[in-house]
Amino acid sequence: MVKLVLLHKADSNYDDELDDVYDFPRAYLKAINEAVGDWIIYYEPVKAGPRGYFATAKIDQVIPKPGVEGRYLAIIDPKSFLPFDREVPRLRDGRPMESALTEPDGTPRKGGAVQLAVRRLPEEDFARIVDLGLPQELERIEATRYDPQIPGINEGSEPFKRPVLERLTRRPYRDVAFRRNVREAYDYRCAMSGLMLRNGGGRPEVQAAHIRPVEHQGSDSVRNGLALSATLHWMFDRGLVSVADDNETILVSRNKVPEDVVDRLLRPDCKLWKPKDRENWPSPKNLKWHRENVFGQVIGEDPIKWN
């Protein structure tokens, strides 16, 4: 197995769904086959935008692309996909993040490997990029973001350092990264009420909801998330609200949710408030899964009390 950097351009002719599939030509088949079962890092090339290295994931398998000669799909393990908390620039102190793109004197190479859409990535380069994009101390950073005096958080000396792969597969860490990414993408505003509420200490009240739960092959992509208030998060998870097939109209289980509750909780036009960046808009495929598998099915045996 081998780790890779995979280039992605949002406006390319390739059908990439980064938490699902990566579309590529035959020229890269050997390298990507070698990476099955291992981790990759997504990279945005200079001409496509400013992001640099921006997410990581694991390749599950490779299949021919149906109906397209010479093209293949790398199937991504959805539970592995994780956007970086902070995008990693191509250069650091003038030196490329990838050793293969670096001249002996530390300056960037030109041509050759720089032009490849799929590049092999040494373990040490992978670890360095992930450490910058997903910091070791991310949980502590989030815990003390609005209250730096939380007891026990800053006690002791050096925080425990987890190996990169352990960190990438650890659910509490991933939950923190997902929550930070989703809330920031929605500007800390509830997608269904449109409200941006903060408590007295400035802590945002909005939560991050998975559209398709991780236990049902959902990913930690922002596109599989909605920023929701606590009440609407609860209602969404229990199938009392969902999103229509136009991907913006809020659906309500009218036989279970009183009209006055709808009036108090939802935006007047009953449309989703979406992120500014279209790449972070909720995935139509995941919204469809929620409509078909969750909407209209109230979880739990206790009757709902709306008063």
Number of C-alpha atoms within 10 A of each C-alpha: 12 17 24 26 21 22 20 21 16 13 8 9 8 15 14 17 14 21 27 19 20 20 20 23 16 12 13 15 20 9 16 27 17 15 22 20 16 15 23 26 24 22 23 20 19 11 7 14 10 13 16 18 27 21 24 26 22 24 27 19 16 19 13 17 16 9 7 9 10 12 18 22 22 25 20 24 20 22 22 21 26 26 24 23 20 16 19 22 18 20 13 9 8 10 17 18 20 21 16 17 20 16 13 9 7 13 14 20 16 11 9 9 13 16 12 13 18 22 22 20 20 15 11 11 15 21 15 14 23 26 17 16 20 26 17 19 15 15 17 14 14 15 15 14 13 13 12 13 11 12 9 7 14 13 9 7 6 7 12 8 9 12 11 16 11 10 18 18 14 11 12 11 17 22 14 18 22 25 23 18 24 27 24 15 22 26 17 25 26 28 25 28 21 22 18 16 15 13 8 7 8 11 13 17 18 27 21 26 24 24 28 23 17 14 8 10 10 22 25 26 24 29 22 26 30 31 31 28 26 15 11 22 22 14 20 23 21 17 21 23 26 27 23 17 14 9 17 20 16 19 18 23 17 12 9 12 15 12 11 9 11 17 12 10 16 20 18 12 9 19 19 20 20 21 21 11 9 9 12 19 20 22 19 17 14 19 23 19 16 23 19 13 12 20 22 20 14 18 12 8 6 7 7 10 5 8 4
